[in-house]
Each structure stands twice: as C-alpha cells, then as structure tokens.
Amino acid sequence: MYQERSYRREVTGDLKSQPLKIEESDLMIYYSGSLGDAAARLKQLRRVMTDHIENEPSFLHSLTPLEPLEAEDPLISHMKQAGGALGVGPMASVAGAVAHYLGEALSPLNDELIIENGGDLYLKSSVPRNIRVHTASSAFPRDLVITIPPQITPLGICTSSGTLGHSLSFGKADAVVVLSRDPLLADAAATALGNMVKSPRDIPAAMAAAKKIPEILGTLILIEDRIGLWGEIHLYHRKEESHETQNPV
C-alpha cells in the first residue's frame, strides 16, 4: 500500500529538488546541477529487474541468497552479491540498488547529489549533511539527527524498521541505519541487522555482526529506549546551531 512521504515537506537546504515517480518507484532527488535523463535511467533499471524476474521468479520473493546465473545483468549480480554477504534475499537491496545506479548515472552532472528512496539514500556531498532519523517511537526525539562528513561520500545510508513503514522485517527495532560506500550492501545489511534485533539485548550481537563486514562504515540501532552506535555515525540534537541541509532517513 502506498504511504505518502510527508516528511519531504520538512526538508530544507541549498539544493534544487525534483520528485521522480515511475510505478512503484517514488524518489526525491536533491541536486546542484542537472538531472539529465534520470527518468529514462530509472525506467531502464526497473526493466532490468522485471525482465530478470520473468527468467528467475524466485528472485522476487526469496528471503535467502541466490546463486548468480550465466549472462545475467551486472545489476542483478550486484544485488545477489549484497544479499549473499548478509544472508538475505537479493530484493533486500532493491532500494539501495535503484539509489546507487541512478546516483552513479547522475553523479557526473552534479557536485552535490542526494537520491532519497524512502529510508534509503545515495549521498554525494562536498559539505556536511544532516540526516534526520524518523521512527514511530516516542522514546526518541523527532530531532534525532546524524551528520555525514563529506569525505566519506559518495555512500549509501539505508534504514530498516520493524515498527515503521511497509518493508518486511522480522525484528522489532524502531530503526537500524547502516552506512556503506556500497548502497546495496547498506540496504541488505539494514535488513539483516534489523531482523536480528527483537529486544535491546540483541544490540551487541547486531553491532558485532556489522563490525565483521569491512564495507560497513557505521551502524545506528534504535529500539525501545536504547541506542546502539558504532563507526562513522555522529549524532547531534537539531536544536544545536547548524547551517547544513536537513534530509530525512
């Protein structure tokens, strides 16, 4: 079921913005230069996935990793690789895949670029960017924000939740946020770690699992009234003085 992404009305900043909706894909792009043929590229990415699903129907619904097939598109192989690294199905990385491959296409046209695909972002920036973390929990303030330093971009910032949104999660975390320069891996990791977290007692094990994957730069876990934090995750309170862009996760 479609859910209006009302948080987009709260975004402020220095960049131009443009929604891009094609069938189930509902993106918001923040950019400094040009969008070029963004719509055509998104259609192409969707076509690669739908064509592959016709040839391998299990690709759509599998909750476990799938082996690569001969002559499959690199996008499909990348999704399988990301899922395999985390023990989840390839579609666990679908939002990260769209953000990444569209971001790679638009990056040469923009010095500053943010592609928001629900709880998943592609971010390329020359200045610090502030990312608001949305949850359904009253234990965490609406102004909970992480700051992304420009030197670690471009990267993916992906979120899974067992209490907010329509994405499948077997856990109960209010939010699991993962940073990686591979947005597909970040997306798959957010799902896998989110599945692990059913109570605050699961935070240490989930953090230990994240630390074993070199490509993960940082992880944030929110559940009940507890926070787990590791790596390149810098929290600050929105009421502190800040002049950077606000962008929601």
ZAFINU-183664 format. One record per residue (C-alpha): residue in three letters; x, y, z. Coordinates in steps of 0.02 Angstrom, whole numbers, plus 32768, in hexadecimal, padded with zeros to 4 digits. Layout:
BEGIN
("Ala" (X Y Z));
...
***
This chain:
BEGIN
("Met" (8000 8000 8000));
("Tyr" (8043 80AC 7FD2));
("Gln" (806C 811E 8064));
("Glu" (8080 81D9 8047));
("Arg" (8130 820F 8071));
("Ser" (80FA 82A9 80D3));
("Tyr" (81A7 82C0 811F));
("Arg" (81DF 8307 8078));
("Arg" (8183 83A8 80A3));
("Glu" (81FB 83BF 8135));
("Val" (829C 83BA 80CF));
("Thr" (82FE 845C 80C2));
("Gly" (83A3 8484 8070));
("Asp" (840A 84CC 7FE5));
("Leu" (83E0 8455 7F56));
("Lys" (835E 844C 7ECD));
("Ser" (82E0 83C0 7EE0));
("Gln" (8279 8356 7E6A));
("Pro" (8205 82C1 7E8B));
("Leu" (8216 822C 7E18));
("Lys" (8189 81AC 7E1B));
("Ile" (817C 8117 7DA6));
("Glu" (8104 808E 7DDB));
("Glu" (813C 8051 7E88));
("Ser" (81D8 80BD 7E87));
("Asp" (81BF 815F 7EE7));
("Leu" (825E 81C6 7EF2));
("Met" (828C 8276 7F22));
("Ile" (832D 82B8 7ED7));
("Tyr" (838D 834B 7F20));
("Tyr" (8413 838B 7EA9));
("Ser" (8485 841C 7E7E));
("Gly" (8495 8407 7DC2));
("Ser" (8427 83A5 7D4A));
("Leu" (83BA 8309 7D4D));
("Gly" (83E0 82DD 7C99));
("Asp" (8380 8241 7C65));
("Ala" (8357 820A 7D16));
("Ala" (82A9 81CA 7CEA));
("Ala" (82EB 8163 7C59));
("Arg" (8374 8118 7CC7));
("Leu" (82F6 80EB 7D4F));
("Lys" (8287 8097 7CCD));
("Gln" (831E 8035 7C8F));
("Leu" (834A 7FFA 7D3F));
("Arg" (8298 7FC3 7D5E));
("Arg" (8293 7F68 7CB8));
("Val" (8333 7F08 7CE1));
("Met" (82E3 7ECA 7D83));
("Thr" (8239 7E9F 7D3B));
("Asp" (8287 7E43 7CA7));
("His" (82F5 7DDF 7D1C));
("Ile" (8263 7DB1 7D8D));
("Glu" (820D 7D65 7CF4));
("Asn" (82A5 7CF4 7CDB));
("Glu" (82C2 7CD1 7D95));
("Pro" (821E 7CE8 7DF5));
("Ser" (826E 7CBB 7E9C));
("Phe" (82D4 7D5C 7E8E));
("Leu" (823A 7DBF 7EC4));
("His" (8209 7D60 7F60));
("Ser" (82A2 7D02 7F9F));
("Leu" (82D2 7D2D 8052));
("Thr" (8377 7CD1 8041));
("Pro" (840C 7CF0 7FCC));
("Leu" (8405 7CB7 7F17));
("Glu" (8495 7C7C 7EAB));
("Pro" (84C5 7CE2 7E11));
("Leu" (848C 7CA5 7D67));
("Glu" (84EB 7CAB 7CC4));
("Ala" (84DA 7D4B 7C5F));
("Glu" (8471 7DA8 7CDF));
("Asp" (847A 7E66 7CE8));
("Pro" (8500 7EAF 7D5C));
("Leu" (8475 7F04 7DC0));
("Ile" (8428 7E5B 7DE6));
("Ser" (84D0 7E10 7E14));
("His" (84F3 7EA4 7E86));
("Met" (844D 7E8C 7EE1));
("Lys" (8470 7DD3 7EF7));
("Gln" (851F 7DF8 7F37));
("Ala" (84DD 7E74 7FB7));
("Gly" (8457 7DFB 7FF3));
("Gly" (84D5 7D6D 7FFA));
("Ala" (854B 7DD2 8068));
("Leu" (84C2 7DE9 80E9));
("Gly" (8460 7D46 80D6));
("Val" (83C3 7D96 808F));
("Gly" (836A 7D93 7FE8));
("Pro" (839D 7E05 7F58));
("Met" (8303 7E74 7F63));
("Ala" (833E 7EAD 8010));
("Ser" (83B1 7F21 7FAF));
("Val" (8336 7F5F 7F2C));
("Ala" (8321 8011 7F6E));
("Gly" (83DC 8022 7F86));
("Ala" (83F6 7FE0 7ED5));
("Val" (8383 8063 7E88));
("Ala" (83D3 80EF 7EEE));
("His" (8484 80B4 7EC5));
("Tyr" (8475 8098 7E0A));
("Leu" (840E 8134 7DEF));
("Gly" (848A 8193 7E5B));
("Glu" (851D 8153 7DF5));
("Ala" (84C7 818D 7D56));
("Leu" (84A2 823C 7D9A));
("Ser" (8543 8255 7DFA));
("Pro" (85A8 829B 7D66));
("Leu" (8522 8322 7D52));
("Asn" (851D 8359 7E08));
("Asp" (859D 838A 7E8B));
("Glu" (8514 8376 7F0F));
("Leu" (8498 82E8 7F00));
("Ile" (841D 8293 7F75));
("Ile" (83A6 820C 7F37));
("Glu" (8323 81E3 7FBA));
("Asn" (82C4 8140 7FA2));
("Gly" (825F 8130 8042));
("Gly" (82D7 80FF 80CC));
("Asp" (8367 80EA 8053));
("Leu" (83DB 8172 8013));
("Tyr" (8467 818A 7F96));
("Leu" (84CE 821E 7FD1));
("Lys" (855A 827D 7F7A));
("Ser" (858C 831F 7FCF));
("Ser" (8619 839B 7FE5));
("Val" (85D2 83DD 808A));
("Pro" (858E 8387 8127));
("Arg" (84DA 834E 8115));
("Asn" (8461 8333 81A5));
("Ile" (83ED 829D 8197));
("Arg" (8355 8293 8206));
("Val" (8328 81E5 8244));
("His" (826C 81C5 8247));
("Thr" (8222 8142 82BC));
("Ala" (8176 8117 82FE));
("Ser" (81B9 8115 83B0));
("Ser" (8195 81A0 842D));
("Ala" (8237 8172 8487));
("Phe" (829E 81CA 8402));
("Pro" (828B 8284 83D9));
("Arg" (8253 82B9 832D));
("Asp" (82F1 831F 8323));
("Leu" (8367 828A 832E));
("Val" (83E5 82AC 82A4));
("Ile" (8486 8260 8262));
("Thr" (850A 82C9 820C));
("Ile" (8563 8281 8173));
("Pro" (8610 82CA 8152));
("Pro" (8633 82EA 809A));
("Gln" (86D5 8286 8095));
("Ile" (867A 81E0 80A6));
("Thr" (8604 8203 8014));
("Pro" (85C8 81C8 7F9B));
("Leu" (8573 8144 8003));
("Gly" (84CF 80EE 802A));
("Ile" (846B 8110 80C8));
("Cys" (83E6 808A 80DD));
("Thr" (8364 806B 8163));
("Ser" (82F9 7FD8 8199));
("Ser" (826D 7FDE 8219));
("Gly" (81FF 7F5B 826A));
("Thr" (8184 7FE0 82A8));
("Leu" (8179 8060 821A));
("Gly" (8158 804F 8160));
("His" (8123 7FBF 80F1));
("Ser" (81CA 7F66 80D5));
("Leu" (81D9 7EB4 8115));
("Ser" (8238 7EA1 81B9));
("Phe" (823B 7E0F 8232));
("Gly" (827F 7E7D 82BD));
("Lys" (8236 7F01 832F));
("Ala" (82B6 7F8D 8321));
("Asp" (8270 803B 830C));
("Ala" (8300 805E 8295));
("Val" (83A0 800D 8259));
("Val" (840A 8085 81F3));
("Val" (84A2 8047 8192));
("Leu" (8527 80AC 8135));
("Ser" (858D 8061 80A8));
("Arg" (85DD 809E 8008));
("Asp" (857C 8010 7FB7));
("Pro" (84C4 8042 7FCB));
("Leu" (848B 7F93 7F9D));
("Leu" (84F1 7F4A 802B));
("Ala" (84B0 7FD1 80A0));
("Asp" (83FD 7FA5 8071));
("Ala" (8415 7EE9 8086));
("Ala" (8472 7F05 812B));
("Ala" (83E8 7F73 8171));
("Thr" (836C 7EE7 814C));
("Ala" (83DA 7E5D 8192));
("Leu" (8409 7EBB 8231));
("Gly" (8355 7EF4 8247));
("Asn" (831E 7E3F 8242));
("Met" (8395 7E19 82D1));
("Val" (8356 7EA0 8347));
("Lys" (82BB 7E68 83A5));
("Ser" (82E8 7EB7 844C));
("Pro" (836E 7F2B 8492));
("Arg" (83D1 7E91 84C6));
("Asp" (83F1 7E6F 840D));
("Ile" (844E 7F12 83ED));
("Pro" (84FE 7ED1 8419));
("Ala" (84ED 7E39 83A7));
("Ala" (84AD 7EA3 8317));
("Met" (853C 7F1F 832D));
("Ala" (85BA 7E91 8332));
("Ala" (8572 7E4D 828F));
("Ala" (8580 7EF9 823D));
("Lys" (8635 7F0C 8272));
("Lys" (8663 7E6B 8219));
("Ile" (8639 7EB7 816F));
("Pro" (86C5 7F2C 8137));
("Glu" (8656 7F8B 80BD));
("Ile" (85E3 7FC8 8149));
("Leu" (861C 8072 8188));
("Gly" (85A0 808A 8216));
("Thr" (8501 804A 8266));
("Leu" (8478 8097 82D1));
("Ile" (83F5 802B 832A));
("Leu" (835D 8072 8383));
("Ile" (82E6 8001 83E4));
("Glu" (8272 802A 8475));
("Asp" (82D9 80AB 84D7));
("Arg" (8386 806A 84A9));
("Ile" (8405 80A3 8428));
("Gly" (8494 8042 83DB));
("Leu" (8517 80A8 8380));
("Trp" (85B7 8079 8325));
("Gly" (862A 80BD 829D));
("Glu" (860E 8159 8232));
("Ile" (856A 8187 8286));
("His" (856C 8233 82D6));
("Leu" (84CF 8262 8336));
("Tyr" (849C 8312 8365));
("His" (83FE 8369 83A0));
("Arg" (83A5 83D3 831E));
("Lys" (8392 8462 839A));
("Glu" (844E 847A 8392));
("Glu" (8482 8501 8317));
("Ser" (849A 84BA 8269));
("His" (849F 84FF 81BA));
("Glu" (84A1 845E 8159));
("Thr" (8415 840D 80F7));
("Gln" (8391 83A6 8151));
("Asn" (8369 8305 80F5));
("Pro" (82FC 827B 8141));
("Val" (8321 81C1 814B));
***
